[in-house]
Amino acid sequence: MRHVAVLGATKGMGRSVARALVERGDAVVVMGRSLDEAERSVQDLLARGVPGSKVVAVECDLEKPEGFRRALDEAAQALGTLDTVVVTAGIFATQDQLEEDPALAAKVLTVDFSNTVLFCEEARKLLLGRGGGTLCVFSSVAGDRGRKPVVLYGAAKAGLSAYLEGLDHKFRAQGLVTVCVKPGFVKTGMTEGLKPPPFAGDPDDVARVVVQAIDDGTPVVYAPGVWRAVMTAIRAMPRFVMRRVGF
Ligand SMILES: NC(=O)c1ccc[n+]([C@@H]2O[C@H](COP(=O)([O-])OP(=O)(O)OC[C@H]3O[C@@H](n4cnc5c(N)ncnc54)[C@H](OP(=O)(O)O)[C@@H]3O)[C@@H](O)[C@H]2O)c1
């Protein structure tokens, strides 16, 4: 049985991951920027969990790094221990919106890169302090290549993926297992209104892949799995070909 904090469990893929964990009997802390929203998610999860499930809410806002350590300590205290931390929280805006609005661009870069890394640093210290654990963080296929539709969002995710790879190399031998999740296009609130490409995924399918990756300690996982093959082809594509096809 795992003791898991999920930052981002109130919506989308985070909600599906939290559900999958609770349904198999893990203890879960729903971390969210709104305590009311997190508490509503807890009620929903308790209704689905095995009898006696432990599910609690803790406030944590990715825009407020000064609260990260307190939130993680609170989560560990609520469950008695914390062996797994999952970060699905993140924000998205289109490239056009980000080019037009520097304040929004700063927010996306800060939330999706700098503050996510700072949160992971606190989680790393907490997990290593108890002898190890698993840190599972949602990056994106958008970080695998620089592309016209996601220049800024993709750059934040590329930085996050690189950080997670470094963390895994540095700390796995000490017991910190890092899992970097790279979803392709998944139908959630984040992608509402965007035209789904072929292979658009479902949050519950992603959750199944992610929970397995957490249990196996897989360092990088594409979800849904078809995106591994898609991204192998895209990563191998020469830059002049990308330019020619307008990718
Ligand atoms: N959907 C896709 O196609 C796709 C593809 C690749 C990568 N990803 C990545 O996968 C992750 C999950 O995406 P999703 O589609 O499940 O997104 P989503 O449905 O929009 O959910 C995002 C979650 O992040 C939380 N969040 C946003 N800002 C926050 C903040 N400042 N502090 C704390 N929590 C905050 C939201 O909380 P509230 O309930 O408070 O809003 C919500 O729980 C993200 O990192 C995203 O970049 C998504």
Ligand as a Chemical Component Dictionary entry (heavy atoms), coordinates in Angstrom:
data_LIG
# 
_chem_comp.id                   LIG 
_chem_comp.type                 NON-POLYMER 
_chem_comp.pdbx_formal_charge   0 
_chem_comp.three_letter_code    LIG 
# 
loop_
_chem_comp_atom.comp_id 
_chem_comp_atom.atom_id 
_chem_comp_atom.alt_atom_id 
_chem_comp_atom.type_symbol 
_chem_comp_atom.charge 
_chem_comp_atom.model_Cartn_x 
_chem_comp_atom.model_Cartn_y 
_chem_comp_atom.model_Cartn_z 
_chem_comp_atom.pdbx_ordinal 
LIG N1  N1  N 0  -4.128 17.240 -21.608 1  
LIG C1  C1  C 0  -3.120 17.055 -22.427 2  
LIG O1  O1  O 0  -3.302 16.822 -23.643 3  
LIG C2  C2  C 0  -1.700 17.110 -21.922 4  
LIG C3  C3  C 0  -0.678 16.739 -22.812 5  
LIG C4  C4  C 0  0.632  16.748 -22.360 6  
LIG C5  C5  C 0  0.934  17.109 -21.069 7  
LIG N2  N2  N 1  -0.067 17.487 -20.222 8  
LIG C6  C6  C 0  0.298  17.832 -18.858 9  
LIG O2  O2  O 0  -0.315 16.906 -17.981 10 
LIG C7  C7  C 0  -0.637 17.545 -16.744 11 
LIG C8  C8  C 0  -2.118 17.351 -16.426 12 
LIG O3  O3  O 0  -2.875 17.944 -17.464 13 
LIG P1  P1  P 0  -4.485 17.839 -17.519 14 
LIG O4  O4  O 0  -4.831 17.797 -18.952 15 
LIG O5  O5  O -1 -4.950 16.767 -16.616 16 
LIG O6  O6  O 0  -4.872 19.285 -16.951 17 
LIG P2  P2  P 0  -6.223 19.852 -16.301 18 
LIG O7  O7  O 0  -7.360 18.931 -16.517 19 
LIG O8  O8  O 0  -6.314 21.257 -16.770 20 
LIG O9  O9  O 0  -5.853 19.832 -14.735 21 
LIG C9  C9  C 0  -4.824 20.638 -14.291 22 
LIG C10 C10 C 0  -4.700 20.515 -12.800 23 
LIG O10 O10 O 0  -3.662 21.413 -12.392 24 
LIG C11 C11 C 0  -4.136 22.146 -11.274 25 
LIG N3  N3  N 0  -3.468 23.443 -11.180 26 
LIG C12 C12 C 0  -3.409 24.420 -12.101 27 
LIG N4  N4  N 0  -2.746 25.481 -11.624 28 
LIG C13 C13 C 0  -2.393 25.163 -10.358 29 
LIG C14 C14 C 0  -1.696 25.848 -9.333  30 
LIG N5  N5  N 0  -1.254 27.104 -9.486  31 
LIG N6  N6  N 0  -1.502 25.217 -8.163  32 
LIG C15 C15 C 0  -1.957 23.960 -7.964  33 
LIG N7  N7  N 0  -2.634 23.260 -8.892  34 
LIG C16 C16 C 0  -2.856 23.865 -10.071 35 
LIG C17 C17 C 0  -5.629 22.292 -11.513 36 
LIG O11 O11 O 0  -6.244 22.631 -10.293 37 
LIG P3  P3  P 0  -7.680 23.399 -10.210 38 
LIG O12 O12 O 0  -8.699 22.319 -9.983  39 
LIG O13 O13 O 0  -7.516 24.299 -9.050  40 
LIG O14 O14 O 0  -7.898 24.123 -11.507 41 
LIG C18 C18 C 0  -5.963 20.897 -12.030 42 
LIG O15 O15 O 0  -6.136 20.000 -10.960 43 
LIG C19 C19 C 0  -0.211 19.009 -16.904 44 
LIG O16 O16 O 0  1.075  19.171 -16.358 45 
LIG C20 C20 C 0  -0.161 19.196 -18.414 46 
LIG O17 O17 O 0  0.757  20.225 -18.777 47 
LIG C21 C21 C 0  -1.376 17.507 -20.627 48 
# 
loop_
_chem_comp_bond.comp_id 
_chem_comp_bond.atom_id_1 
_chem_comp_bond.atom_id_2 
_chem_comp_bond.value_order 
_chem_comp_bond.pdbx_ordinal 
LIG N1  C1  SING 1  
LIG C1  O1  DOUB 2  
LIG C1  C2  SING 3  
LIG C2  C3  SING 4  
LIG C2  C21 DOUB 5  
LIG C3  C4  DOUB 6  
LIG C4  C5  SING 7  
LIG C5  N2  DOUB 8  
LIG N2  C6  SING 9  
LIG N2  C21 SING 10 
LIG C6  O2  SING 11 
LIG C6  C20 SING 12 
LIG O2  C7  SING 13 
LIG C7  C8  SING 14 
LIG C7  C19 SING 15 
LIG C8  O3  SING 16 
LIG O3  P1  SING 17 
LIG P1  O4  DOUB 18 
LIG P1  O5  SING 19 
LIG P1  O6  SING 20 
LIG O6  P2  SING 21 
LIG P2  O7  DOUB 22 
LIG P2  O8  SING 23 
LIG P2  O9  SING 24 
LIG O9  C9  SING 25 
LIG C9  C10 SING 26 
LIG C10 O10 SING 27 
LIG C10 C18 SING 28 
LIG O10 C11 SING 29 
LIG C11 N3  SING 30 
LIG C11 C17 SING 31 
LIG N3  C12 SING 32 
LIG N3  C16 SING 33 
LIG C12 N4  DOUB 34 
LIG N4  C13 SING 35 
LIG C13 C14 SING 36 
LIG C13 C16 DOUB 37 
LIG C14 N5  SING 38 
LIG C14 N6  DOUB 39 
LIG N6  C15 SING 40 
LIG C15 N7  DOUB 41 
LIG N7  C16 SING 42 
LIG C17 O11 SING 43 
LIG C17 C18 SING 44 
LIG O11 P3  SING 45 
LIG P3  O12 DOUB 46 
LIG P3  O13 SING 47 
LIG P3  O14 SING 48 
LIG C18 O15 SING 49 
LIG C19 O16 SING 50 
LIG C19 C20 SING 51 
LIG C20 O17 SING 52 
# 
